[in-house]
Amino acid sequence: MIRTKAFLLSVLLAALWMCTGCQSDRTSADHSLLGEEDETVTVLFSDETQAVEEAEYYEAVVDLHRNYSDQVLPVKVVHADEDNLVSSYEVNSFPTLLIIEDNRVIKRIEGELSTEQILNELKTGLQLNRVNEDKKGLTVNNNNG
């Protein structure tokens, strides 16, 4: 009788343990924390042990928001220990910046780059240069008109 109760208790605990594993908010299929389907988001994959290497990336992100805050969403930071997201987006080195549109990567920025290089890559990937050139062109046309 004691063995039967112990066995049933073991089975019950195993079932509970398996069910709690199914309830995880962070699965490889759920990337909702990175944005909605129709959004363009920028994600910085960061490893705090490489803070010196990441300084240029953080400076570029700050410059981006200083100059284009009305056109871009805040950059989301994913830490190296978030294994599901790191592996799902095939991040092999830190820092890595991704521009994600409609849940697919449209631009990957990684490696040792200057702040200016990173910022230029971000502006190109987010198509910010074209927007500003169009605005300048409209301003010039309005003044001549």
MIKELUM-495777 format. One record per residue (C-alpha): residue in one letter; x, y, z. Coordinates in steps of 0.001 Angstrom, whole numbers, padded with zeros to 6 digits. Layout:
! residues N
<r->A, x->X, y->Y, z->Z>
...
***
This chain:
! residues 145
<r->M, x->000000, y->000000, z->000000>
<r->I, x->002821, y->002432, z->000849>
<r->R, x->004578, y->001556, z->-002424>
<r->T, x->001409, y->002296, z->-004386>
<r->K, x->000993, y->005691, z->-002710>
<r->A, x->004652, y->006513, z->-003291>
<r->F, x->004344, y->005504, z->-006939>
<r->L, x->001189, y->007586, z->-007428>
<r->L, x->002815, y->010572, z->-005712>
<r->S, x->005859, y->010218, z->-007978>
<r->V, x->003676, y->010097, z->-011079>
<r->L, x->001693, y->013126, z->-009909>
<r->L, x->004836, y->015160, z->-009179>
<r->A, x->006360, y->014188, z->-012542>
<r->A, x->003169, y->015268, z->-014335>
<r->L, x->003130, y->018604, z->-012502>
<r->W, x->006785, y->019194, z->-013281>
<r->M, x->006202, y->018479, z->-016980>
<r->C, x->003188, y->020811, z->-017107>
<r->T, x->005064, y->023715, z->-015552>
<r->G, x->007700, y->023332, z->-018269>
<r->C, x->004957, y->023748, z->-020884>
<r->Q, x->003870, y->027077, z->-019375>
<r->S, x->007102, y->028975, z->-020161>
<r->D, x->006646, y->032507, z->-021485>
<r->R, x->009843, y->032300, z->-023511>
<r->T, x->009711, y->029617, z->-026126>
<r->S, x->011537, y->029610, z->-029416>
<r->A, x->008221, y->030142, z->-031204>
<r->D, x->007124, y->033130, z->-029112>
<r->H, x->008991, y->036303, z->-029927>
<r->S, x->006178, y->038692, z->-029056>
<r->L, x->008446, y->040550, z->-026648>
<r->L, x->010409, y->041707, z->-029687>
<r->G, x->007450, y->043481, z->-031247>
<r->E, x->004241, y->043086, z->-033159>
<r->E, x->004055, y->041484, z->-036584>
<r->D, x->003791, y->044784, z->-038464>
<r->E, x->006479, y->046595, z->-036427>
<r->T, x->010111, y->047192, z->-037203>
<r->V, x->012164, y->046722, z->-034044>
<r->T, x->015841, y->046995, z->-033307>
<r->V, x->017280, y->044470, z->-030877>
<r->L, x->020703, y->044567, z->-029237>
<r->F, x->021969, y->041186, z->-028084>
<r->S, x->024240, y->042020, z->-025182>
<r->D, x->026675, y->040211, z->-022914>
<r->E, x->027546, y->042204, z->-019809>
<r->T, x->030943, y->040513, z->-019625>
<r->Q, x->031847, y->042323, z->-022862>
<r->A, x->030879, y->045846, z->-021818>
<r->V, x->033993, y->047424, z->-023332>
<r->E, x->033311, y->045862, z->-026737>
<r->E, x->029677, y->046974, z->-026561>
<r->A, x->030360, y->050642, z->-025764>
<r->E, x->030321, y->051694, z->-029438>
<r->Y, x->026988, y->049911, z->-029949>
<r->Y, x->025361, y->051614, z->-026970>
<r->E, x->026668, y->054993, z->-028108>
<r->A, x->025227, y->054433, z->-031601>
<r->V, x->021858, y->053459, z->-030108>
<r->V, x->021823, y->056621, z->-027971>
<r->D, x->022707, y->058747, z->-031022>
<r->L, x->019976, y->057040, z->-033051>
<r->H, x->017331, y->057939, z->-030487>
<r->R, x->018689, y->061403, z->-029943>
<r->N, x->018327, y->062199, z->-033654>
<r->Y, x->015420, y->059984, z->-034780>
<r->S, x->013246, y->059399, z->-031708>
<r->D, x->010127, y->060372, z->-033635>
<r->Q, x->010826, y->057726, z->-036323>
<r->V, x->012081, y->054658, z->-034452>
<r->L, x->010940, y->052528, z->-031549>
<r->P, x->013246, y->052145, z->-028538>
<r->V, x->015925, y->049505, z->-028968>
<r->K, x->015210, y->046321, z->-027045>
<r->V, x->018074, y->044612, z->-025236>
<r->V, x->018295, y->040828, z->-025060>
<r->H, x->020865, y->039451, z->-022642>
<r->A, x->023187, y->036585, z->-023509>
<r->D, x->021486, y->034275, z->-021007>
<r->E, x->018185, y->034367, z->-022946>
<r->D, x->019139, y->031193, z->-024785>
<r->N, x->015911, y->030738, z->-026767>
<r->L, x->016172, y->034139, z->-028434>
<r->V, x->019937, y->033965, z->-028875>
<r->S, x->019753, y->030602, z->-030636>
<r->S, x->016582, y->031403, z->-032558>
<r->Y, x->018188, y->034490, z->-034106>
<r->E, x->021513, y->032664, z->-034576>
<r->V, x->023504, y->035144, z->-032507>
<r->N, x->027041, y->033790, z->-032232>
<r->S, x->028890, y->036862, z->-030993>
<r->F, x->028182, y->039807, z->-028766>
<r->P, x->027283, y->042517, z->-029321>
<r->T, x->024914, y->041919, z->-032232>
<r->L, x->022267, y->044373, z->-033414>
<r->L, x->019330, y->043100, z->-035430>
<r->I, x->016648, y->045030, z->-037252>
<r->I, x->013555, y->042839, z->-037316>
<r->E, x->010590, y->043578, z->-039541>
<r->D, x->007490, y->041396, z->-039582>
<r->N, x->009336, y->038907, z->-037339>
<r->R, x->012225, y->038396, z->-039786>
<r->V, x->015743, y->039804, z->-039675>
<r->I, x->016319, y->042435, z->-042343>
<r->K, x->019676, y->043726, z->-041070>
<r->R, x->022410, y->042195, z->-038902>
<r->I, x->025182, y->044356, z->-037435>
<r->E, x->027972, y->042649, z->-035535>
<r->G, x->031670, y->042754, z->-034963>
<r->E, x->034117, y->045469, z->-034004>
<r->L, x->032764, y->048664, z->-035565>
<r->S, x->032964, y->052354, z->-034760>
<r->T, x->029954, y->054255, z->-033467>
<r->E, x->029660, y->056026, z->-036825>
<r->Q, x->029721, y->052747, z->-038768>
<r->I, x->027046, y->051224, z->-036531>
<r->L, x->024882, y->054348, z->-036770>
<r->N, x->025195, y->054392, z->-040585>
<r->E, x->024203, y->050718, z->-040742>
<r->L, x->021209, y->051400, z->-038489>
<r->K, x->020106, y->054389, z->-040570>
<r->T, x->020405, y->052361, z->-043773>
<r->G, x->018552, y->049367, z->-042333>
<r->L, x->015794, y->051546, z->-040911>
<r->Q, x->015700, y->053640, z->-044115>
<r->L, x->016214, y->056844, z->-042155>
<r->N, x->018497, y->058549, z->-044694>
<r->R, x->015818, y->058433, z->-047381>
<r->V, x->013182, y->059890, z->-045038>
<r->N, x->015404, y->062827, z->-044088>
<r->E, x->016457, y->063469, z->-047702>
<r->D, x->012778, y->063517, z->-048726>
<r->K, x->012011, y->066021, z->-045981>
<r->K, x->014934, y->068217, z->-047059>
<r->G, x->013787, y->068027, z->-050677>
<r->L, x->010273, y->069089, z->-049710>
<r->T, x->011614, y->071994, z->-047694>
<r->V, x->013739, y->073208, z->-050608>
<r->N, x->010815, y->072846, z->-053040>
<r->N, x->008496, y->074781, z->-050729>
<r->N, x->010969, y->077667, z->-050413>
<r->N, x->011364, y->077902, z->-054191>
<r->G, x->007658, y->077662, z->-054919>
***
